[in-house]
Amino acid sequence: MTQTGAFESQREMLTLISACVRDACLQRAHYVDGALDLVSVCRELAARGLTHTLVRDGDRLGIFTTTDLRDALLRDCPPAALPVRDLARFDLIEVDAGADLFEALWLMVRRRVNRLVVREGAEVLGILGQLDLVAFVANHSHISVLQIDQAASIGDLRAAAQRIDGLVAQLHDSGLRVERIARLVGELNRRLLARLWQLVAPPQLIANSCLLVMGSEGRGEQIVKTDQDNALLLRDGYEQPQLPEIATRFSEALSEFGYPPCSGGIMLTNPLWRGSVARFRETLRDWIYGPDSDGAMNLAIFFDAAPVAGDAALLQDLRAHLERILGGGDAFLARFAAAADQFDEPQSMWTRLTLRGDEQPLDLKKLGTFPIVHGVRALCLQHGVREPGTAQRLRRLVERGLLEADLGRDLMEALHFLMELKLRHQLRQLAAGEAPGNSMQPSALSTMERDQLKQALAINKRFRALLRQRFRFDAM
């Protein structure tokens, strides 16, 4: 990239960080009555050069677009006899005028819409369209979205995956907070996987299954591609003889996209992680009450599952089943939670964080993020909290009085600092042509970073002490 191109790219990212929705070019809101027929509506749109209009129908406010017109033409009723209320969509996706552009961008990606209704209090200020946002901020994430949605082959998707990798580095270099990077990249990655599944799986399989991402990808906390963690739930009674071949094709394509195969085999290619809902019900029970020593960690991975494609109700069914069979499982919960306390930092580490020059590596996952992530996960499993990510889980635990607000805030700050540290480290590894990992040299940190790391690990240690008390590890 030329120096001018790099400057422009950085300027675009800084605009995304600092500007708010009202700063963008909003389209003036146009309204029609819900009883107006479609021909009259289209006449108004043509006269004003519009492709959409807001629809007032009593107390409801909806939107009608030229895409809805296409659907109307497929109806038996002539357009002149169709009131616009019958075609308008009243589940508007709205954004506050004071929200920053990142929130608008994330909403468009998350909800898969091209327009947002912009409000300031109760007043509608206008419509923010995808093209308006792209015009204001020439952002590469929307290019990635379009590239994913329009991909006609695995090769097309591979190019989109590479674009996402470049976006991560660009967003980080521009100073965007790590939790926001994770949020946006997580949505793009899920969209990528959903499109890949559409390319490799027949429609009947998609309709009778639910593709899951798990682990950090399921929590929305994986930014740099480190491994594949996925599974497939099948509707009871449905069979697909070619499923092993389809799973292999899916996994091989992900490898081409830069997702290394999971060393633990937590992928569709492993029969343990694909099967009917009925079989998974039995598997969940075995993980909790069976003798398998891997049961607790397998359940931890599954607990973070998020639906990517297919029928999400299949996962909801299993979550409800899990809550039912966990009743009275205090001994299992203690064993489950104890994993958060399995990696204790050596005494010499505190000295190593004070003195420079020691080249012994520090594992940012084992000693850093994992105890927080898993400890929070254990509390959520115990109390039936279903939020998908660690930050959301912490907020809900605090709201329900299950965790002190000060500790919840400290844990969130520590988690985000450790995620930022790990992301910076992994981006440096990728730039050097190395595989991204979790081990880094404390001597590479600045004095301020060392102090922040010591504080994060101290918060981590305080949390582990709370877990030991709550789950009574000493009684195990």
Buried (B, 14 or more C-beta within 10 A) or exposed (E): EEEEEEEEBBEBBBBBBEBBBBBBEBBEBBEBEBEBBBEBBBEEBEEEEBBBBBBBBEEEBBBBBEEBBEEBEEEEEEBEEBBBBBBBBEEBBEBBBEBBBBBBBBBBBBEEBBBBBBBEEEEBBBBBBBEBBBEBBBBBBBBBBEBBEEBEEBEBBBBBBBBBBEBBBBBBEBEBBBBBBBBBBBBBBBBBBBBBBBBBBEEEBBEBBBBBBBBBBBBBBBBBBBBBBBBBBBBEEEEBEEBEEBBBBBBBBBEEBBBEBBEBEBBBBBEBBBBBBEBBBEBBBBBBEEEEEEBBBBBBBBBBBBBBBBBBEBBEBBBEBBEEEBEEBEBBBBBBBBBBBEBEBEEEBEEBBEEEEBEEEBBBBBBBBBBBBBBBBBBBBBEEBBBBBBBBBBBBBBEEEBBEEEBBBBBBBBBBBBBBBBBBBBBEBBEEEEEBBBEBEBBEBEEEBBEBBBBBBEBBBEBBEBBBEBBBBEEE
